[in-house]
Amino acid sequence: MTEAQWRTHRLELADQTLREWPAVVLASAPDGIVLDRSAFYPGGGGQPPDEGVLLWGGVQTRIAGVRKGDDLYLIPADGDPLPPPGTTVRGAIADDRRTALMRTHSALHVLCGVVYRDYGALVTGGNMEPLTARMDFDLPELPAGFRDAVEAACNAEVGADRRIEVRVLPRAQAFELPDIIRTATNLVPPDVAAVRIVDIVGLDQQADGGTHVASTKHIGRISVVKIESKGRGFRRLRISVAD
């Protein structure tokens, strides 16, 4: 199956604030549980998958991660009980971790928007953990005062309280938007017919499947903690996010 054919309806794509919901188990095995509906983010774009629990029959099954395959599989913790197919469960995401990842992912989009706007540099890679992340740029020249300038510009955008809007557009319409791909390589698979757009209004608009806060004010303070040279003009910026 392709992602569009998964039996699981992905609730987090429409509501990134959802943390608990009812669902029915469609399949269950030690290597993965399939639900009819789920808000567990499966990972992608540098954002790791969610963790949490399934509550059912007076017990709980810890969810240690999510695996993509011919369906969306929730990975149970070793030794935890498995809800049989047909069981009604209540899913719950680890809220502090998800919220921290949302803040971090939005911070990376702010960083991407600032570096692209001020220096014209495209992204070549990135990764994140809760409240810490790195992003790589094609940036042959490193201007004097770059770190301080980027950090100040990022926090100015946080203070501007820019809305972060999510919408889905047909592929052809999405690719009519200017600069919709901020990576050096287009990572949107060719068979994706509808493209999810994350728009930090007035700063950064790009194709993205991850979870984000509602506005830049919810990110917190962004610190550029380190800049590394990765050879051939590529720079790695490491950031942290704090209250």
N, C-alpha and C positions, 0 to 999 in steps of 0.2 A: 504493500500500500504506500501511496505518497502521503505526505502530511495532511493534505486536504481530504484524504480518504480514511484517516484515523477514525475509529469509533468514538473516541473521546472528544467531547465538545470542550474547547479550551476557554474557560471563563475569564482567565486573567487578561486575555487580549482586549476584552471590552471593559473590564472593571479591575483596575490595578489595586484598588483598595480592599478587595474581597479577601478575607482571611479564613472564613469557615463557610461550609456549604454541604447540603445533602447530596449523596450520589448512590448509584447501584454498581456493584461489582460485576463486570462482564467476564473477566478471566482472572485466575489467581494461581501463582506458582512462586517458588522461592526466588526465581530470577526476575519476577515482575508481576505487578497487579494492574489490571486495566479497569478503569472506571468509565461510566457513561458520560461523566462531566467532571472536570478538574480545573482547579486554579493553580496547581503546581506548575511553575515555570520550568520547562524542560532544559533550560540552558541554551546558550548560543550568543554569538556576537561578543564573546569575552565574558558574558555574565554566567556564573555557575548556576546549576539547577537548585530549586528550592528543597528545603527539608521540612519535616513536620510529622503529623500522625494521622492515622485513620482510627476513629472510635466506633466500636460496634459490639453488641452483645455484652456490654459491661467490661470489655477489654480494649486494649489499644495496640495498634501495629505502628511502630515507628517507621517513618519513610526517610531513608538515608540519601536519596537522590532520585533522579529520573533518567530513564534511558529511552532514546528514540530508536525506533525500528519500524516493523510493519504496523505497529501501534505505539501508543504512548504508554510506557511501562513505569510504574512507581516501584522503586527498589526497596523492599522491606529490610529492616535491620536483621542481621543474623539471629536466628532463634526465636524471633517474634511470631506470634500466631498469625495465620493467614485467613482472611475472611473468605468463605466459599463464594463461588459465583451465585448471583442472585441476592446476596446480602446487601441490605441498606446500611450505609456507613455515613459517618460525618467526617469530612476532610477538614484538617486544620493546618495552616502553614505556620512555621516558626516566624512570628511577627517581627521580632527585633532584627533577625537576620535579613528577612526580605526587605524591610524598610531601609536598613543600612545599604543593601545592594541597590535599591531604587535611588537613594541619594547619591551613591557612588556612580551609577550609570549616568544619571543626569549630569553629575559633575564632569564626567568624561565628554559628554556632548557640549557642555559649556567650553571646556578646554579645546575641543576640536573646532568649535565655532570661532573662538578667539584667535587661535593660531592660523586658521584658514583666512579669516578676515584681515588680520594684521600682517601676516607673513606669506600668505598664499600657499601654505604647505599642506599636502595631502597626508592622510593617515596610512600607515603601512602595517599596523598591527596594534593589538591592545589586549588587556586582560584585567580582571578585577577580583578582589575579595571584599568582604564588608569593610567599607571606609578606607580602603587603600587600593590603588590601581596604577597601571602604567599604560602609556600610549606612545606609539612610535610614529615618527614623522619623517617624511622625505624633506630634509632641511639641511642643505649643504653648508650654508653659512649660519653661524650663530652670532647674532648682533650683540654688541656690548649691552649689558643690563637686561638681557633677554629674560632670564628667570624672574627677576623682580617685576618686569613689565607685564609678563604673562600672568603672574599671580595676582597683581593688582587689577588687571583687566578682567580676570575671571571673577574676582570678588566684587567688582563693580557690577557685573552682570547678575550675580547673586543678589546684590542689594537692589537691583532694578526690579526685582520681583516679576520677571517675565513669565507669562503663562507657558505651560508645556502642554501642547495639544496633540492628540493622537487621532488619525483618521486612516481609512483604507481606501485606496484608489485603484481603478483598473490599471494594469501595467502600462499601457500606452499613455494614459493620462499622467501617471506618476512620473514617467521619464521625460515628460514635457516640462517639469519643474526645473528651474535652473539649479545646477550644483547639487542635485539630489544625492549623488554618490560622492561622499567625501573621502573614500578610500582610493588608494592608487589602483586597485583592482575591483571591478564590479563584482560583489559577492552575492548579488541576488540571483538565485538559480534561474535558468532560462524557462523552466516550466511553471514558474510562479505567475499566476494570472492576476492576482490582486496583491498590491504592495502596501504594506503598513508604513505610514509616514509619522515620524515623531518630529514635532515642530516646536522649538524654543522660539517663540514668536519674536521676530525681529533680529534673531541672531543665527540660528542654526536649524536647518530643515533637511532631514535625510531619512532614507529607508532604514528601518530598524525594527526588530521583533521583540525587544526587551521591555522591562518594566521601569517606570519613571515616576517621580513625584509630580505634583500638579503644577508647581511653579518653582522658579529658581530659589525663592526665599527659603524653601524647605530643604535645600541642599546642606546649608551650613557653610562654614569657612573652608575654602580650598587652599591648600598649601602645596606649592611645587617643592618637593623635598629633595629631589636629585635630578640631574640631567646627565645622561650617559651617551657617549658616542658609540654607535653600533657599526661603524665603518661605512665607507662609500657615501658619506653625507647623511646617513640616517641617525636621528637622535631619539633617545628614549627619555620621556618625561615621566617621572614617578610622582604621584600626588597622594595626599591624604585629605580626608574630610573630617571636620570636627564640629561640635556644637558651638 
